[in-house]
Amino acid sequence: MAEVWVDPPPLDGVTRVRYASSGEDLLVASWNGRIYIYDGVGGRLRSDLNVNAPVLDASFDEDGKIFSAALGGNVMSHILAPDGSIKSDLIGAHDQAARCLEITRDPKIIATGGWDETLCGWSPDSSTSSPRKPLFSVKVPGRVFAMSPLGGTKVLVGTSNRQILLFDVRNPSQPELQRYSCTAENLPLQRLMVFPSHKRSIRGPQTIGFWSVAYDRESLLKNQLRCIVGLPDGSGFTAASTEGRVAIEKLDGVGSYTFKCHRVGNRIYPVNAISFHPHWHTFATGGADGSVSVWDGNAKKRIRHYPRYDTSVSSLAFHPKGNLLAVAISYTFEEGDKAHPEDKVLLKPVTDADVQPRIRKS
């Protein structure tokens, strides 16, 4: 199978690529306020829809319905009819930019995180032209910069001050508490919070939500988060930052570690994207150095390193069958506003040799 470039390419910076669960469609969200829908294998443009504001995140649900989060704060649903028409509904709004969007399975909730420092949950059904009240709205410590589902009911949230939290959408009034607290073993493990990713000492207890906890924790990542992705088995998460480093964090604290990546000589580049292979559970990373690598997290080994592209890799998504990797090659302004190559998306063939875990030698 040959590499395929989506055609025509997006006309502005790419913020997200995601496959539909069937693999038939690929969405590409863009700063120009449009969501492009391509053939998930052939790369041909099927349709595009106008959100009227830069699209910061978007996703398919299991039925092929599209949900979007935009810079203006709106959270919308979009249905593509067989005749090519599009029906869009406003299902909610943040006071500032809606930065991240994820869909939980049980119950089905559209979870969004915003620069207004809130995590909100929305009903996926809407028939109104004005935003509904959220099913829940929880204040978080900082702007939301990254999110990921974990299992069917939980959502990881990464904030601008390098905190990572985990919420159960069935009872989101406060984050669950598990690790990163020196008193965690004395508290019921019904709700979880992962504490700051930088070292902080606090005299006496600090109240967070309804918990009163004391903690002193130095995180594995020292710099600004770029993305978070839950581990396929639900045991923890991967996180990537601007310092050219990826962390694999286990919720029980056993086996957590970091590794350096996306560095060229003495230059250190942000790691913008992580995507797990649907079968082998190895993962690909994409960085502002323009490269993609595939890693075996259990063996702590790099499996594959692809040649560099001419600008940043902003987003990645494996096809549900695992035989393709969608690569968004789009400048992410880590070096400021400057002339840069045109934005494009590559559908890259993947073989088992590219993604299969390495057998450990005894």
N, C-alpha and C positions, 0 to 999 in steps of 0.2 A: 504494500500500500504506500502510495506516495504522499508527501506532505501536501496540505491544501491550505491556501490562504483564503480567508473569508472574502467574499466579493459581492458588492463593493465594500471596502473597509469602512470602519467608523470614522466620522469626520472630526472627532475631538478625542481628548484623553479618555482612556478606558478605566473605569473604576471597578468593574466586576464582570467576570464571565462565569456562567453557571449552565449546567446541562439540566434539561427536564429529566425526570426519573426514567422515561422511556428511552432517552438518548436521541430521540428524533429531532429535538430542537435545542439550540444553544442560544442563550440570551447574552447580549453584550450591552452593559450599561455605560453611559457616556456623559461627560461634562457638558455636552451640547444640549442636554435635556431630552435625549432620545434613548429608547431601548430598542436595539436591533435584534430581530429574531432570525437566526440562520438555520439552514439545514445542518443538523448536528454532525453529519459525516461528510457531506459534499461541500459545505461552506457557502451555499447559495443563499442570498437574502430572501427570506419568506415574507417578512413584514417588518415594519418599524412603527413605534408609537411615540407620541410627543407628550412628555410630562410637564413641559413648560418651565422647568428648572433643572439645574444640574442634578443628575441621578447619582447618588452616592452609594446605593446598594439596591439590589433587586434579586428576586428568587421566584422559581416556580413552586407551586404546591403539587401534590401527587396527582391532581386532576389536570395539570397543565395551565392553571390560572396563574397569572403573574402578579406579584406584589412589589411595590417600589417605595423607596425612601429617598427624599430629595433635599437639596440644600435649603429650600424655602421652609422646610419643616413638615411638608405634607407626606402622608402615608396613603398610598392608593392601591386599588386593585384594578386589574385589566383582564378582560376576557376577549380572546381572539375568536371571532365567529368563522365558520367555514367559508363564508363569502368574502373574507378578508377584512370585514369591518371590526372595529374595536370599541368595546364598551368599558369606560373607565369610571370608577367611583372613588370618592374621597372617603376613606374609612377612619382617618384620624389625623392629628397634627401635633407636632412639638412646637414649643415656643421659639426654638432656634432650629438649626439644621438637624434633620433626621439622618444620622450618620450610618447606622447599621440596622440590618433587618434579618431576622431568622424566623423559621416556622417550626413550632413544636408539634409533635404528633398526637400526644395524649395528655390533655385535650389539645385540639387544634387551635392554636393561638398565634397571631402575628405579633412577634415580640420585636420592638424597636428601641434603639438607644440613641439619645440625642445629645447635641452640644448644650442643651439646657439642663444637663446633669440629671436626666431621668431615664429610667427603664419603664417602658409602657407595654401593655398587652392589649391587643385589639381583636374584636371579633372579625373573622374573615368574611362575614356576610355584611353587605351594605347596599342600601337602595336609596341613599340620600345624597344630596349635593353638598351637605355641610358635614364637618367632621363629627363623629360620635364621641361620646365620653369613653375613655379607655376602661377596659375591664379592670386594670390596675395601673397605678403609676407610683413608682418607687424612686425616691431620691438616692443618687449614688454619688460617691466622693470624686467628682470631676467630670469633665466632658467624656462621653463614650467614644472611644476610638476603635474598638474591636469587639466582636461578639461571635459566639459559636454555640450551637446546640450541643448538649451532652446527654446522651440517652434520649428518651422520648419526652421527658417532662422538664428538663433543666436547661438553663442558658448561662453560659459564661459571659462575663462582661469585663472588658479591660478599659480603664479610664486614663485620662490625660496625666494624672499624677502617679501613674504606674501601679495602681491597685488593680487586682483581679478579684472578681466576686463571682459566686455561683448561686443562682436563684432557681428555686423550684416554682414553676408558674402556677402550680395548684395552690400554693400558699406563699405568695411573693412579698408579703408585708415586710419581711426582713430576710437578709441573706442567711443561708445555712452556715453553721460554724463547724469547721473540722480541723484543718491544719493551720499552722502559722500562729497559733496562740499558745502561750506557755501554760494556759489554764484549760486548754481544750479538753483534756481527759476528764475534767470535772464537770463538763457541760453536756447536756443531751445532744446527740448527733442527729437532730431532726432538720436542722437548717445549716447551711454552710457559707462561710465567708473565707476567702483567701485574702490575707492582709497585705499591706503595702510591699511593693517590690523594691523598696530601699530601706535601709536600716533606720528605725526610729525608736527612741526610748521615751516612754511616757510614765510619769510619776503618778501612781495610783491608777485606778481603772478608768477606761474611757468608754462612754456609752455609744454604741453603734446600732442604730435601729432600736430594738428593745433589749439587746444584749448589753451587759456590762462586762467588758473584758479588758485584760491588760496584756500587752504583747511587746516583744522586742525581736524584730525579725529582719535579717538581711536577705534580700531577694537574690535569685539566680541571675536576673537581668537587671542591669543598672540604668539602662537608657529607655527612651520612649518606645512603647509598644507599637508595632505595626499591624500585627494580626495574631489571632488566637484560633486554634482549631482543637476540638475535643478529640481525644484518642478513640479509635473505633470501639474498643472494649469498655469505654466509659470509666476507665480507671484514673484518668487524669487529662492532661491537655498538653499541646505544644504551643509555644509562644515565640514570636520573633520580634526583633527590635531594630532600631536604627544603628546599633553598634556592630552589625554583621555577626550576629550570634542568635542561636536558637536554643530554647530551653525545652526539655521534656520533663514535665512536672507530674508526679504521681500524688493523688490526693492523700494517700497514707504516708507520703514522704519517703517511701522506700524506692531507691533506684532513680531518683531525680538527678538530672545532670544538664550541663550546657555544652555546646560545641561552637567553634568558630566556623564561619562560612562566608561566601560572597566577599572575598577580599582579594585584591589584585596588588601584589607587591606590598607597599606600605599603606595603600588606600583601603579604607574600610567603607563598605556600602550597606545601606539599609536592606533588610530582608522584608520584602513586601507581601509575599504570598506563600501559603502552604496548602497542599492538597494531598489527601491520602488515596492510595490506590484501593479500589473497592474490593479487591480479592486478596491481594498479598498484604495489605495494610502497611506497606512501606509508604514513604511520602516524598513528594517533590517540593522543593523550595525555589522561589524565583526572587531575584534581587535587582537592585538598582545598578549593579554591574552589568546587567544584560544577560545573565546566565541562568540556567536551570540545572539543578542537581537532584538526584534521587538518593534517598538515604534509607538504610535499615536501622531503625531506632533501637531495636533490641540488641543488635550486634555492634552498634555504635560505629557503623561503617558507611562510607559513601559507595553506592552501587554504580552510579552513572553520572557523568558530567558532560553536558552538551556544550557545543561551541557557543560562544557569546554572540548575542544579537547586537544590533547597532544602537540600542538604547534600553531603558529600564524594562524589566518584566514587572507589570503592575498587578496581574491576577493570573491564577491557574485553576484549571478544573479537569479532573479525569472524567472521561466518558463512563457511564454506568457499567459498560462491559469491560472497561479497563484497557481497551485497545487503542485509545486515542488520548492525547493530552492537549487541551485547549490552552494556548499561551498568548496572553495579551502583552504585546510589545508596545509600550506606551510610556513616554517620559513622565516621571513622577516629581519633577521639579526639585530634586534633592540638591541641585546646583544652581537653583534660582531660575529666573525667567531668561531663557536664551533660545536661540534657534536650535531646533531638534528634528529628528526624522519624523515622518508621518506615522500616525498611529495605525496599527494593524493587529490582526489576530491570526495565529497559525494553529491549524489542527495537525498535531504531530503524531505519527504512528508510534505505538508503544509495543514492544515485544516482552515476553516473559523475562528474557535476559536483561532487559532494562530495569525491571522492577522486582524481580524475585529475590527474596532474602537470601543472603549468603549462608551456606552451611558452615556451622562452626566446627573447627577442627578440634578433635578431642585431645 
